[in-house]
Structures are given as C-alpha cells and as structure tokens.
C-alpha cells in the first residue's frame, strides 16, 4: 500500500513561508491571491495486510513525529495495491 499524508497549519496559525511566497508573487505581478498556505506532502510505502493496519501506522507516525498537534493538522489518502 502507498499513503500520501498532507500536513498543514491549523486555521489561525501564522504561516511565514506562505506569507513570503504570497508577497513575492504579488511583487512579480501575479495578483488575485487572497490566501496562500505552504504544507508538506509525505509519501509512504507501507508493508501491511489491511487498510486498518495502514491507518494505524499512518496515524501513529503523524501523532508521534510527523505533525505537531499544537499547530498542524493532517489528512491522508491510502492507495491499495492492485
């Protein structure tokens, strides 16, 4: 199985990288961007037998290391082998 994990700041948390990129785009003439947020996408190949086992590995990885629960949220998608 393969998982894609998306990690972003929670609403209300300052995203300094997103602010910088948004300003830079505006400075080079790209207008109309109201809000820009920068996050992480982590791809993970999993060696497991069930969807539930994959969910357990993903949530434990995010809760213990990959995402900061104070400032970040995460969601994921799991692609099953065919």
C-alpha positions as CSV (number, residue, x, y, z in Angstrom):
1,X,0.0,0.0,0.0
2,X,1.0,3.6,-0.5
3,X,-0.1,6.5,1.6
4,X,0.0,10.3,0.9
5,X,0.0,12.4,4.1
6,X,-0.8,16.1,3.8
7,X,0.2,18.3,6.7
8,X,-0.8,22.0,7.0
9,X,-1.0,24.7,9.7
10,X,-4.3,24.9,11.7
11,X,-6.5,27.8,11.0
12,X,-5.2,30.9,12.8
13,X,-1.6,29.8,12.9
14,X,0.8,32.1,11.1
15,X,2.4,30.6,8.1
16,X,5.5,32.8,7.5
17,X,6.6,30.9,4.4
18,X,3.1,31.2,2.9
19,X,3.1,35.0,3.6
20,X,6.5,35.4,2.0
21,X,5.5,33.5,-1.1
22,X,2.3,35.4,-1.4
23,X,4.1,38.7,-1.2
24,X,6.7,37.6,-3.8
25,X,4.0,36.6,-6.2
26,X,2.3,39.9,-5.8
27,X,5.6,41.7,-6.3
28,X,6.2,40.0,-9.7
29,X,2.7,40.9,-10.9
30,X,0.6,37.9,-10.0
31,X,-2.5,39.3,-8.4
32,X,-5.7,37.9,-7.0
33,X,-4.3,35.5,-4.4
34,X,-6.2,36.0,-1.2
35,X,-4.6,33.4,1.0
36,X,-1.6,31.0,0.4
37,X,-0.5,28.2,2.7
38,X,2.5,26.0,2.5
39,X,2.3,22.5,3.7
40,X,4.0,19.2,3.5
41,X,3.2,16.1,1.5
42,X,4.8,12.9,2.6
43,X,4.5,9.7,0.5
44,X,5.0,6.4,2.4
45,X,5.1,2.9,1.0
46,X,3.6,0.5,3.6
47,X,4.2,-3.1,4.2
48,X,0.9,-4.2,5.8
49,X,-2.0,-6.5,5.0
50,X,-5.1,-4.5,5.8
51,X,-6.5,-1.0,5.4
52,X,-6.9,-0.7,9.2
53,X,-3.3,-1.6,9.8
54,X,-2.2,1.1,7.3
55,X,-4.4,3.7,9.1
56,X,-2.8,2.7,12.4
57,X,0.8,3.1,11.0
58,X,-0.1,6.5,9.5
59,X,-1.9,8.0,12.5
60,X,0.8,6.8,14.9
61,X,3.5,8.3,12.6
62,X,1.8,11.6,12.4
63,X,0.8,11.8,16.1
64,X,4.2,10.8,17.4
65,X,6.5,12.6,14.9
66,X,5.4,14.0,11.6
67,X,2.8,16.6,12.7
68,X,2.9,19.0,15.6
69,X,-0.5,18.6,17.2
70,X,-0.4,22.1,18.6
71,X,0.0,23.9,15.3
72,X,-0.7,21.4,12.5
73,X,-3.5,19.2,11.1
74,X,-3.1,16.3,8.8
75,X,-5.1,14.1,6.5
76,X,-4.2,11.2,4.3
77,X,-5.2,9.0,1.4
78,X,-4.3,5.3,1.0
79,X,-3.9,3.7,-2.3
80,X,-4.2,-0.1,-2.2
81,X,-2.0,-2.3,-4.3
82,X,-3.8,-3.7,-7.4
